[in-house]
Amino acid sequence: MRRRITTVNVARLATVSRDGRPHIVPITFAATEEALYFAVDRKPKRTTDLQRLRNIEANPAVSVLFDHYQDDWSKLWWVRIDGHARVFREGPEFNEGIALLAERYPQYRTAPPRGPAVKMTIERMSGWSAS
C-alpha cells in the first residue's frame, strides 16, 4: 500500500472542527515510513490561518485518502491513512517537511512552502483494490 501512495501527487486531508464539522481539502504531500508531511505553500490564499490548521490544533486526529481512478474499473484502488498531526512553524520537523516536499515536487525547489508545515504520524493504513 505504501508504494501506491507514492504514485499519487494529490491526496485529500480530512479534519474535524471544534464543533464537529468535517473539513476535507486536497493536499500535496511527502511521506516517510512513519509520517506524512504537508505545508501551506505559496499558491494564492487569503491567509495562512487555514481551517485545516485550526482543526488540527483543536483535534489532531486526521485521515488522508489517496485514490486512483481509471475508466478500466479493474485498476481502481484507494488507500487511507489515519493518525495524529501537529503543526510546526519552525524547527527540525518544519525543516524536514519542507525538504521532503521540495525533493518530491520540483515546483517547491524554486518556491519552497512558507509554512506552517504539518507532520502526521501514521497510526493505521487501510485500503482496497479492484485487482
C-alpha positions in Angstrom: 0.0 0.0 0.0 2.8 2.4 0.8 4.2 2.1 -2.7 0.8 3.0 -4.2 0.6 6.4 -2.3 3.9 7.5 -3.9 2.3 7.3 -7.3 -0.3 9.9 -6.3 0.5 13.6 -6.5 -2.5 15.0 -4.7 -4.4 13.5 -1.7 -7.3 14.6 0.4 -6.9 15.6 4.0 -9.9 15.1 6.4 -10.0 17.1 9.7 -12.8 17.9 12.2 -13.5 21.3 13.5 -14.1 22.2 17.2 -17.8 22.0 16.6 -17.6 18.5 15.0 -17.9 19.6 11.3 -15.9 17.6 8.8 -13.4 19.5 6.6 -11.8 18.0 3.5 -9.1 19.6 1.3 -6.7 18.4 -1.4 -3.0 18.5 -0.3 0.4 17.8 -1.8 2.4 15.6 0.5 5.7 13.8 1.1 5.8 10.5 3.0 8.4 8.6 5.1 7.8 5.1 6.6 6.3 6.7 9.8 4.9 10.1 8.8 3.3 12.2 6.1 4.2 15.9 5.7 2.3 18.7 4.0 2.6 22.5 4.2 0.9 25.8 3.4 2.5 26.8 0.1 2.7 30.0 -1.9 -0.4 29.4 -4.0 -2.8 32.3 -3.5 -4.7 32.2 -0.2 -6.3 34.9 1.8 -4.4 33.9 4.9 -2.1 31.2 6.3 -4.5 30.8 9.2 -6.3 28.0 7.4 -9.3 26.0 8.7 -7.3 22.7 8.4 -4.6 24.1 10.7 -7.1 25.3 13.3 -8.8 22.0 13.1 -5.6 20.1 13.7 -4.7 22.3 16.6 -8.1 21.6 18.2 -8.3 17.9 17.3 -5.1 16.3 16.0 -6.9 13.1 14.7 -6.8 13.2 10.9 -7.2 11.0 7.9 -5.7 11.2 4.4 -7.2 9.5 1.3 -5.2 8.5 -1.8 -7.0 7.1 -4.7 -6.6 6.1 -8.4 -9.4 6.2 -11.0 -9.4 4.9 -14.5 -12.2 4.1 -16.9 -10.9 0.5 -16.6 -12.5 -0.2 -13.2 -10.3 -3.3 -12.7 -7.5 -0.8 -11.9 -9.3 1.2 -9.3 -7.8 1.5 -5.8 -7.7 3.6 -2.7 -5.6 3.9 0.5 -6.5 5.7 3.7 -4.1 6.6 6.5 -5.2 7.6 9.9 -3.1 9.3 12.5 -2.4 12.3 14.6 -1.0 15.6 13.2 1.0 18.5 14.6 1.5 22.0 13.1 5.1 23.3 13.0 6.1 26.9 12.2 9.8 26.3 12.7 12.3 23.7 14.0 13.5 20.3 12.9 10.1 18.9 11.9 9.3 22.0 9.9 12.6 21.8 8.1 12.3 18.1 7.4 8.8 18.5 6.0 9.8 21.4 3.7 12.9 19.5 2.5 10.9 16.3 1.7 8.3 18.3 -0.1 10.9 20.1 -2.2 12.5 16.7 -3.0 9.2 15.4 -4.3 7.8 18.4 -6.1 10.0 20.4 -8.5 7.8 23.5 -8.0 8.8 23.6 -4.4 12.5 23.7 -5.2 12.2 27.2 -6.7 9.4 28.4 -4.4 9.5 26.4 -1.1 6.4 26.4 1.0 6.5 29.2 3.6 4.5 27.1 6.1 3.3 26.3 8.5 4.2 22.6 7.9 2.3 19.6 9.3 3.7 16.3 10.3 1.1 13.5 10.5 2.3 10.4 12.4 0.8 7.3 10.7 -1.0 5.0 13.0 -3.1 2.9 10.7 -3.4 2.2 7.0 -6.3 0.6 5.1 -7.2 0.2 1.5 -9.0 -1.5 -1.3 -8.1 -2.6 -4.8 -10.2 -3.9 -7.6 -7.4 -6.2 -8.8 
